[in-house]
Amino acid sequence: MKYRYLKRIIASCIISSTLLVMAPLGASAAWIGSYNEGWYYTEGYTYATGWRYINGTWYFFDDAGLMKTGWINSNGLWYYADLSGAMQKGVIQIEGKIYLFTDSGAMETGSAMINRKLYNFNEKGVCISGEAPMPNRGFDYYGVDVRPYVPSQIVNSSDTKMNNDLPSDDANTVKTYKIQFKDDDGTSLKTRDVEENKKITLYEPTKSGYDFVEWNTKKNGDGTSYQYDDQITVKKDLTLYAQWNESSDTDTNNTSSDQNIPVTSIKIESVGSKTTITLNSTLQMTRTVLPSTATTQNVTWSVEDGTGSATISSTGRLTPSKLGTVTVKATATDGSNVYGKMQVTIVDSV
C-alpha cells in the first residue's frame, strides 16, 4: 500500500513539473529589448531559454536568452521564425524556395500530402515537385515579409514589359524603396528593393586589410550610424556607406619581423570627429597606433567616468548612461603601457 502511494506522489510531481514547463508564463514575465542585440524574455529573475509559448505563439531563445529569428536548429530539427521571433507553420516560401513546416514547426523532408496532392521535398526541405503548393507566407533574404508566389507565377526576365519578380493585378500597388550599400569611396556593394514600412536587417561586409566599423548615411561617417545587425524600417530610398578601420592583424611581411617594435603613441578620434554625443545614441571611437610598424597594433578600450558615465565595447563603441563628461582611453596591449585619451561630452537629446 505504501509503495503504491509513493508511486502516486512521484507521478504527481512529474506531471506538475511538466505542466510548469509547458504552461504559459505568469505575470512576472516580461519582454526586454537590448540595443543592437535583440529581445529577451524574463522569467522572474532569469532569462527564458529554449522554446517558450508566449501569448499563443512559440519563440526560441538561445542559451544566453536572446530571441532567435530566421533558421533555427533545435535538437537536430530545423525551424523558421519571422523577424518578430514567431515560429512558422505550414507552407512557407523563403528566398523563393518553398518549404513545409509541421504543426510543431519542424521542417519536413521527403513526401507529404497537401490538400490531397502529393509533393516531394529534398533533404534540405525544398519542394522539388513539378508543381509546388501555394505558400501561406513569404520571406526574403533578410526575413522581411514579401508576397508569396509559386514558380509558375515567375515572370520571364527577358520580358521587357514586366520586370517585377511577382505577378501584379494592378490593384493595391505596394510602394517600394531602394536601399543601396556602398563602400566609403562610393563603390556599390549591394542593392535591395524593399516594400514601404517593411523592416530590413543590415549585413556585415568584408574588405581585405580592414575591419568593418559601421554603416553611415554619409561617406565621411558624419551622418546617422547603424550597426551591421541593426533592423531599420524602410520609409524612403536610403544609401549607406561602409566605415572601416585599418586591420590591426594585417601582415606587413617585414623581413625584420623578429624584431619587436613597441608602441610609442596612440591617438583617439571618433567617426565624424565628434566630441559630443546625445544620451540616447552611441558613438564609434577609432584609434591610430604609432608607429604604424609597431609589432602589436591592438588596444584595450576603457572609459573613465567624470561628471557623466558611459560604457564602451571591445570594438570601441561608446554608449552613454549619464549626462556630463567621460574620458575614453585606449591602451596598447604590447606591455608598453602606452595609452591615448579623449574627452567626450554627453548631452541631453533635443
Contacts in CASP RR format, 6 or more apart in sequence:
PFRMAT RR
TARGET T0000
AUTHOR 0000-0000-0000
METHOD contacts of the structure
MODEL  1
MKYRYLKRIIASCIISSTLLVMAPLGASAAWIGSYNEGWYYTEGYTYATG
WRYINGTWYFFDDAGLMKTGWINSNGLWYYADLSGAMQKGVIQIEGKIYL
FTDSGAMETGSAMINRKLYNFNEKGVCISGEAPMPNRGFDYYGVDVRPYV
PSQIVNSSDTKMNNDLPSDDANTVKTYKIQFKDDDGTSLKTRDVEENKKI
TLYEPTKSGYDFVEWNTKKNGDGTSYQYDDQITVKKDLTLYAQWNESSDT
DTNNTSSDQNIPVTSIKIESVGSKTTITLNSTLQMTRTVLPSTATTQNVT
WSVEDGTGSATISSTGRLTPSKLGTVTVKATATDGSNVYGKMQVTIVDSV
22 53 0 8 1.000
24 53 0 8 1.000
24 54 0 8 1.000
24 55 0 8 1.000
24 56 0 8 1.000
25 41 0 8 1.000
25 43 0 8 1.000
25 48 0 8 1.000
25 52 0 8 1.000
25 54 0 8 1.000
28 42 0 8 1.000
28 43 0 8 1.000
28 44 0 8 1.000
29 41 0 8 1.000
29 42 0 8 1.000
29 43 0 8 1.000
29 44 0 8 1.000
29 48 0 8 1.000
29 54 0 8 1.000
30 41 0 8 1.000
30 42 0 8 1.000
31 39 0 8 1.000
31 40 0 8 1.000
31 41 0 8 1.000
31 42 0 8 1.000
32 39 0 8 1.000
32 40 0 8 1.000
32 41 0 8 1.000
32 42 0 8 1.000
33 39 0 8 1.000
33 40 0 8 1.000
34 40 0 8 1.000
34 66 0 8 1.000
35 282 0 8 1.000
35 319 0 8 1.000
36 227 0 8 1.000
36 229 0 8 1.000
36 230 0 8 1.000
36 282 0 8 1.000
37 66 0 8 1.000
38 66 0 8 1.000
38 67 0 8 1.000
39 66 0 8 1.000
39 67 0 8 1.000
39 85 0 8 1.000
40 47 0 8 1.000
40 48 0 8 1.000
40 61 0 8 1.000
40 65 0 8 1.000
40 66 0 8 1.000
40 67 0 8 1.000
41 47 0 8 1.000
41 48 0 8 1.000
41 52 0 8 1.000
41 54 0 8 1.000
41 59 0 8 1.000
41 61 0 8 1.000
41 65 0 8 1.000
41 67 0 8 1.000
42 48 0 8 1.000
47 61 0 8 1.000
47 64 0 8 1.000
47 65 0 8 1.000
48 61 0 8 1.000
48 65 0 8 1.000
49 61 0 8 1.000
49 62 0 8 1.000
49 63 0 8 1.000
49 64 0 8 1.000
49 65 0 8 1.000
50 60 0 8 1.000
50 61 0 8 1.000
50 62 0 8 1.000
50 74 0 8 1.000
51 58 0 8 1.000
51 59 0 8 1.000
51 60 0 8 1.000
51 74 0 8 1.000
52 58 0 8 1.000
52 59 0 8 1.000
52 60 0 8 1.000
52 61 0 8 1.000
57 86 0 8 1.000
57 87 0 8 1.000
58 86 0 8 1.000
58 87 0 8 1.000
58 105 0 8 1.000
59 67 0 8 1.000
59 81 0 8 1.000
59 85 0 8 1.000
59 86 0 8 1.000
59 87 0 8 1.000
60 67 0 8 1.000
60 68 0 8 1.000
60 72 0 8 1.000
60 74 0 8 1.000
60 79 0 8 1.000
60 81 0 8 1.000
60 85 0 8 1.000
60 87 0 8 1.000
61 67 0 8 1.000
61 68 0 8 1.000
62 68 0 8 1.000
67 85 0 8 1.000
68 81 0 8 1.000
68 85 0 8 1.000
69 81 0 8 1.000
69 82 0 8 1.000
69 83 0 8 1.000
69 84 0 8 1.000
69 85 0 8 1.000
69 143 0 8 1.000
70 80 0 8 1.000
70 81 0 8 1.000
70 82 0 8 1.000
70 85 0 8 1.000
70 143 0 8 1.000
71 78 0 8 1.000
71 79 0 8 1.000
71 80 0 8 1.000
72 78 0 8 1.000
72 79 0 8 1.000
72 80 0 8 1.000
72 81 0 8 1.000
73 79 0 8 1.000
77 106 0 8 1.000
77 107 0 8 1.000
78 106 0 8 1.000
78 107 0 8 1.000
78 125 0 8 1.000
79 87 0 8 1.000
79 88 0 8 1.000
79 101 0 8 1.000
79 105 0 8 1.000
79 106 0 8 1.000
79 107 0 8 1.000
80 87 0 8 1.000
80 88 0 8 1.000
80 92 0 8 1.000
80 94 0 8 1.000
80 99 0 8 1.000
80 101 0 8 1.000
80 107 0 8 1.000
80 139 0 8 1.000
81 87 0 8 1.000
81 88 0 8 1.000
82 88 0 8 1.000
82 137 0 8 1.000
82 139 0 8 1.000
82 143 0 8 1.000
82 145 0 8 1.000
83 143 0 8 1.000
83 144 0 8 1.000
83 145 0 8 1.000
83 199 0 8 1.000
83 201 0 8 1.000
83 231 0 8 1.000
87 105 0 8 1.000
88 101 0 8 1.000
88 105 0 8 1.000
88 137 0 8 1.000
89 101 0 8 1.000
89 102 0 8 1.000
89 103 0 8 1.000
89 104 0 8 1.000
89 105 0 8 1.000
90 100 0 8 1.000
90 101 0 8 1.000
90 102 0 8 1.000
90 103 0 8 1.000
90 105 0 8 1.000
90 136 0 8 1.000
91 98 0 8 1.000
91 99 0 8 1.000
91 100 0 8 1.000
91 101 0 8 1.000
91 114 0 8 1.000
91 133 0 8 1.000
91 134 0 8 1.000
91 135 0 8 1.000
91 136 0 8 1.000
92 98 0 8 1.000
92 99 0 8 1.000
92 100 0 8 1.000
92 101 0 8 1.000
92 135 0 8 1.000
92 136 0 8 1.000
92 137 0 8 1.000
92 138 0 8 1.000
92 139 0 8 1.000
92 148 0 8 1.000
93 99 0 8 1.000
93 135 0 8 1.000
93 137 0 8 1.000
93 138 0 8 1.000
93 139 0 8 1.000
93 148 0 8 1.000
93 149 0 8 1.000
94 138 0 8 1.000
94 139 0 8 1.000
94 143 0 8 1.000
95 139 0 8 1.000
95 140 0 8 1.000
95 141 0 8 1.000
96 138 0 8 1.000
96 149 0 8 1.000
97 126 0 8 1.000
97 127 0 8 1.000
98 126 0 8 1.000
98 127 0 8 1.000
98 132 0 8 1.000
98 133 0 8 1.000
98 135 0 8 1.000
98 150 0 8 1.000
99 107 0 8 1.000
99 108 0 8 1.000
99 121 0 8 1.000
99 125 0 8 1.000
99 126 0 8 1.000
99 127 0 8 1.000
100 107 0 8 1.000
100 108 0 8 1.000
100 112 0 8 1.000
100 114 0 8 1.000
100 119 0 8 1.000
100 121 0 8 1.000
100 125 0 8 1.000
100 127 0 8 1.000
100 133 0 8 1.000
101 107 0 8 1.000
101 108 0 8 1.000
102 108 0 8 1.000
107 125 0 8 1.000
108 121 0 8 1.000
108 125 0 8 1.000
109 121 0 8 1.000
109 122 0 8 1.000
109 123 0 8 1.000
109 124 0 8 1.000
109 125 0 8 1.000
110 120 0 8 1.000
110 121 0 8 1.000
110 122 0 8 1.000
110 125 0 8 1.000
111 118 0 8 1.000
111 119 0 8 1.000
111 120 0 8 1.000
111 121 0 8 1.000
112 118 0 8 1.000
112 119 0 8 1.000
112 121 0 8 1.000
113 119 0 8 1.000
114 133 0 8 1.000
115 133 0 8 1.000
117 131 0 8 1.000
117 133 0 8 1.000
118 129 0 8 1.000
119 127 0 8 1.000
119 129 0 8 1.000
119 132 0 8 1.000
119 133 0 8 1.000
120 127 0 8 1.000
120 128 0 8 1.000
120 129 0 8 1.000
121 127 0 8 1.000
121 128 0 8 1.000
122 128 0 8 1.000
127 133 0 8 1.000
131 150 0 8 1.000
131 152 0 8 1.000
132 150 0 8 1.000
132 151 0 8 1.000
133 150 0 8 1.000
134 148 0 8 1.000
134 150 0 8 1.000
135 148 0 8 1.000
135 149 0 8 1.000
135 150 0 8 1.000
136 148 0 8 1.000
137 145 0 8 1.000
137 148 0 8 1.000
138 145 0 8 1.000
138 146 0 8 1.000
138 147 0 8 1.000
138 148 0 8 1.000
139 145 0 8 1.000
139 146 0 8 1.000
140 146 0 8 1.000
142 192 0 8 1.000
142 199 0 8 1.000
142 200 0 8 1.000
142 201 0 8 1.000
143 201 0 8 1.000
144 194 0 8 1.000
144 195 0 8 1.000
144 198 0 8 1.000
144 199 0 8 1.000
144 200 0 8 1.000
145 198 0 8 1.000
146 166 0 8 1.000
146 195 0 8 1.000
147 166 0 8 1.000
147 174 0 8 1.000
149 165 0 8 1.000
149 166 0 8 1.000
149 167 0 8 1.000
153 166 0 8 1.000
153 167 0 8 1.000
154 165 0 8 1.000
155 162 0 8 1.000
155 163 0 8 1.000
155 164 0 8 1.000
155 165 0 8 1.000
155 166 0 8 1.000
155 167 0 8 1.000
157 163 0 8 1.000
162 168 0 8 1.000
174 195 0 8 1.000
174 196 0 8 1.000
175 195 0 8 1.000
175 196 0 8 1.000
176 193 0 8 1.000
176 194 0 8 1.000
176 195 0 8 1.000
176 196 0 8 1.000
177 193 0 8 1.000
177 194 0 8 1.000
177 196 0 8 1.000
177 234 0 8 1.000
177 235 0 8 1.000
177 236 0 8 1.000
177 237 0 8 1.000
177 238 0 8 1.000
178 191 0 8 1.000
178 192 0 8 1.000
178 193 0 8 1.000
178 194 0 8 1.000
178 237 0 8 1.000
178 238 0 8 1.000
179 191 0 8 1.000
179 192 0 8 1.000
179 193 0 8 1.000
179 194 0 8 1.000
179 200 0 8 1.000
179 234 0 8 1.000
179 237 0 8 1.000
179 238 0 8 1.000
179 239 0 8 1.000
179 240 0 8 1.000
180 188 0 8 1.000
180 190 0 8 1.000
180 191 0 8 1.000
180 237 0 8 1.000
180 238 0 8 1.000
180 239 0 8 1.000
180 240 0 8 1.000
181 188 0 8 1.000
181 189 0 8 1.000
181 190 0 8 1.000
181 191 0 8 1.000
181 192 0 8 1.000
181 202 0 8 1.000
181 203 0 8 1.000
181 205 0 8 1.000
181 215 0 8 1.000
181 240 0 8 1.000
181 242 0 8 1.000
182 188 0 8 1.000
182 189 0 8 1.000
182 239 0 8 1.000
182 240 0 8 1.000
182 241 0 8 1.000
182 242 0 8 1.000
183 189 0 8 1.000
183 205 0 8 1.000
183 207 0 8 1.000
183 241 0 8 1.000
183 242 0 8 1.000
184 219 0 8 1.000
184 221 0 8 1.000
184 241 0 8 1.000
184 242 0 8 1.000
184 243 0 8 1.000
184 244 0 8 1.000
185 219 0 8 1.000
186 219 0 8 1.000
186 241 0 8 1.000
189 205 0 8 1.000
189 242 0 8 1.000
190 203 0 8 1.000
192 200 0 8 1.000
194 200 0 8 1.000
194 234 0 8 1.000
195 234 0 8 1.000
196 234 0 8 1.000
196 235 0 8 1.000
197 233 0 8 1.000
197 234 0 8 1.000
197 235 0 8 1.000
198 233 0 8 1.000
198 234 0 8 1.000
199 231 0 8 1.000
199 232 0 8 1.000
199 233 0 8 1.000
199 234 0 8 1.000
200 231 0 8 1.000
200 232 0 8 1.000
200 234 0 8 1.000
201 229 0 8 1.000
201 230 0 8 1.000
201 231 0 8 1.000
202 215 0 8 1.000
202 226 0 8 1.000
202 227 0 8 1.000
202 228 0 8 1.000
202 229 0 8 1.000
202 230 0 8 1.000
202 231 0 8 1.000
202 232 0 8 1.000
202 240 0 8 1.000
203 228 0 8 1.000
204 212 0 8 1.000
204 228 0 8 1.000
204 229 0 8 1.000
205 212 0 8 1.000
205 228 0 8 1.000
205 242 0 8 1.000
206 212 0 8 1.000
207 242 0 8 1.000
207 244 0 8 1.000
209 246 0 8 1.000
209 247 0 8 1.000
209 250 0 8 1.000
210 244 0 8 1.000
210 245 0 8 1.000
210 246 0 8 1.000
210 247 0 8 1.000
211 244 0 8 1.000
211 245 0 8 1.000
211 246 0 8 1.000
211 247 0 8 1.000
211 248 0 8 1.000
211 315 0 8 1.000
212 228 0 8 1.000
212 242 0 8 1.000
212 243 0 8 1.000
212 244 0 8 1.000
213 243 0 8 1.000
213 244 0 8 1.000
213 245 0 8 1.000
213 271 0 8 1.000
213 284 0 8 1.000
213 286 0 8 1.000
213 315 0 8 1.000
214 225 0 8 1.000
214 226 0 8 1.000
214 227 0 8 1.000
214 228 0 8 1.000
214 243 0 8 1.000
214 271 0 8 1.000
214 284 0 8 1.000
215 225 0 8 1.000
215 226 0 8 1.000
215 227 0 8 1.000
215 228 0 8 1.000
215 230 0 8 1.000
215 240 0 8 1.000
215 241 0 8 1.000
215 242 0 8 1.000
215 243 0 8 1.000
216 222 0 8 1.000
216 223 0 8 1.000
216 224 0 8 1.000
216 225 0 8 1.000
216 226 0 8 1.000
216 240 0 8 1.000
216 241 0 8 1.000
216 243 0 8 1.000
216 271 0 8 1.000
217 223 0 8 1.000
217 224 0 8 1.000
217 225 0 8 1.000
217 238 0 8 1.000
217 239 0 8 1.000
217 240 0 8 1.000
217 241 0 8 1.000
218 241 0 8 1.000
219 241 0 8 1.000
220 272 0 8 1.000
221 241 0 8 1.000
221 243 0 8 1.000
221 271 0 8 1.000
221 272 0 8 1.000
222 271 0 8 1.000
222 272 0 8 1.000
222 273 0 8 1.000
222 274 0 8 1.000
223 272 0 8 1.000
225 243 0 8 1.000
225 271 0 8 1.000
225 282 0 8 1.000
225 284 0 8 1.000
226 232 0 8 1.000
226 240 0 8 1.000
227 317 0 8 1.000
232 238 0 8 1.000
243 271 0 8 1.000
243 284 0 8 1.000
245 286 0 8 1.000
248 289 0 8 1.000
248 296 0 8 1.000
248 297 0 8 1.000
248 298 0 8 1.000
249 297 0 8 1.000
252 293 0 8 1.000
254 293 0 8 1.000
259 295 0 8 1.000
260 295 0 8 1.000
260 334 0 8 1.000
261 291 0 8 1.000
261 293 0 8 1.000
261 294 0 8 1.000
261 295 0 8 1.000
262 294 0 8 1.000
262 295 0 8 1.000
262 332 0 8 1.000
262 334 0 8 1.000
262 335 0 8 1.000
262 336 0 8 1.000
262 338 0 8 1.000
263 289 0 8 1.000
263 290 0 8 1.000
263 291 0 8 1.000
263 294 0 8 1.000
263 296 0 8 1.000
263 332 0 8 1.000
263 334 0 8 1.000
263 336 0 8 1.000
263 338 0 8 1.000
264 290 0 8 1.000
264 291 0 8 1.000
264 294 0 8 1.000
264 336 0 8 1.000
264 338 0 8 1.000
265 289 0 8 1.000
265 290 0 8 1.000
265 338 0 8 1.000
265 340 0 8 1.000
266 287 0 8 1.000
266 288 0 8 1.000
266 289 0 8 1.000
266 290 0 8 1.000
266 299 0 8 1.000
266 330 0 8 1.000
266 331 0 8 1.000
266 332 0 8 1.000
266 338 0 8 1.000
266 339 0 8 1.000
266 340 0 8 1.000
267 287 0 8 1.000
267 288 0 8 1.000
267 290 0 8 1.000
267 340 0 8 1.000
268 285 0 8 1.000
268 286 0 8 1.000
268 287 0 8 1.000
268 328 0 8 1.000
268 329 0 8 1.000
268 330 0 8 1.000
268 340 0 8 1.000
268 341 0 8 1.000
268 342 0 8 1.000
269 285 0 8 1.000
269 286 0 8 1.000
269 287 0 8 1.000
269 288 0 8 1.000
269 342 0 8 1.000
270 283 0 8 1.000
270 284 0 8 1.000
270 285 0 8 1.000
270 286 0 8 1.000
270 318 0 8 1.000
270 342 0 8 1.000
270 344 0 8 1.000
271 283 0 8 1.000
271 284 0 8 1.000
271 285 0 8 1.000
271 286 0 8 1.000
274 283 0 8 1.000
275 342 0 8 1.000
275 343 0 8 1.000
275 344 0 8 1.000
275 345 0 8 1.000
276 344 0 8 1.000
276 345 0 8 1.000
276 346 0 8 1.000
276 347 0 8 1.000
277 283 0 8 1.000
277 318 0 8 1.000
277 320 0 8 1.000
277 344 0 8 1.000
277 345 0 8 1.000
277 346 0 8 1.000
277 347 0 8 1.000
278 320 0 8 1.000
278 346 0 8 1.000
278 347 0 8 1.000
278 348 0 8 1.000
278 349 0 8 1.000
278 350 0 8 1.000
279 320 0 8 1.000
279 321 0 8 1.000
279 322 0 8 1.000
279 323 0 8 1.000
279 346 0 8 1.000
279 347 0 8 1.000
279 348 0 8 1.000
279 349 0 8 1.000
280 349 0 8 1.000
281 320 0 8 1.000
281 349 0 8 1.000
282 317 0 8 1.000
282 318 0 8 1.000
282 319 0 8 1.000
282 320 0 8 1.000
283 317 0 8 1.000
283 318 0 8 1.000
283 344 0 8 1.000
284 316 0 8 1.000
284 317 0 8 1.000
284 318 0 8 1.000
285 301 0 8 1.000
285 312 0 8 1.000
285 316 0 8 1.000
285 317 0 8 1.000
285 318 0 8 1.000
285 328 0 8 1.000
285 330 0 8 1.000
285 342 0 8 1.000
286 316 0 8 1.000
287 299 0 8 1.000
287 330 0 8 1.000
287 340 0 8 1.000
289 297 0 8 1.000
289 299 0 8 1.000
289 332 0 8 1.000
294 332 0 8 1.000
294 334 0 8 1.000
295 334 0 8 1.000
296 332 0 8 1.000
296 333 0 8 1.000
296 334 0 8 1.000
298 332 0 8 1.000
298 333 0 8 1.000
298 334 0 8 1.000
299 330 0 8 1.000
299 331 0 8 1.000
299 332 0 8 1.000
299 333 0 8 1.000
300 330 0 8 1.000
300 331 0 8 1.000
300 333 0 8 1.000
301 312 0 8 1.000
301 313 0 8 1.000
301 314 0 8 1.000
301 315 0 8 1.000
301 316 0 8 1.000
301 328 0 8 1.000
301 329 0 8 1.000
301 330 0 8 1.000
302 312 0 8 1.000
302 328 0 8 1.000
302 329 0 8 1.000
302 330 0 8 1.000
302 331 0 8 1.000
303 309 0 8 1.000
303 310 0 8 1.000
303 311 0 8 1.000
303 312 0 8 1.000
303 318 0 8 1.000
303 326 0 8 1.000
303 327 0 8 1.000
303 328 0 8 1.000
303 329 0 8 1.000
304 326 0 8 1.000
304 327 0 8 1.000
304 329 0 8 1.000
304 341 0 8 1.000
305 322 0 8 1.000
305 326 0 8 1.000
306 324 0 8 1.000
306 325 0 8 1.000
306 326 0 8 1.000
306 327 0 8 1.000
307 323 0 8 1.000
307 324 0 8 1.000
307 325 0 8 1.000
308 320 0 8 1.000
308 322 0 8 1.000
308 323 0 8 1.000
308 324 0 8 1.000
308 325 0 8 1.000
308 326 0 8 1.000
308 346 0 8 1.000
309 320 0 8 1.000
309 321 0 8 1.000
309 322 0 8 1.000
309 326 0 8 1.000
310 318 0 8 1.000
310 319 0 8 1.000
310 320 0 8 1.000
310 321 0 8 1.000
310 322 0 8 1.000
310 326 0 8 1.000
310 344 0 8 1.000
310 346 0 8 1.000
311 318 0 8 1.000
311 319 0 8 1.000
311 321 0 8 1.000
312 318 0 8 1.000
312 319 0 8 1.000
312 328 0 8 1.000
313 319 0 8 1.000
318 326 0 8 1.000
318 328 0 8 1.000
318 344 0 8 1.000
320 326 0 8 1.000
320 346 0 8 1.000
322 346 0 8 1.000
323 346 0 8 1.000
323 347 0 8 1.000
323 348 0 8 1.000
324 345 0 8 1.000
324 346 0 8 1.000
324 347 0 8 1.000
325 343 0 8 1.000
325 344 0 8 1.000
325 345 0 8 1.000
325 346 0 8 1.000
326 343 0 8 1.000
326 344 0 8 1.000
326 346 0 8 1.000
327 341 0 8 1.000
327 342 0 8 1.000
327 343 0 8 1.000
327 344 0 8 1.000
328 341 0 8 1.000
328 342 0 8 1.000
328 343 0 8 1.000
328 344 0 8 1.000
329 339 0 8 1.000
329 340 0 8 1.000
329 341 0 8 1.000
330 339 0 8 1.000
330 340 0 8 1.000
331 337 0 8 1.000
331 338 0 8 1.000
331 339 0 8 1.000
331 340 0 8 1.000
332 338 0 8 1.000
332 339 0 8 1.000
END
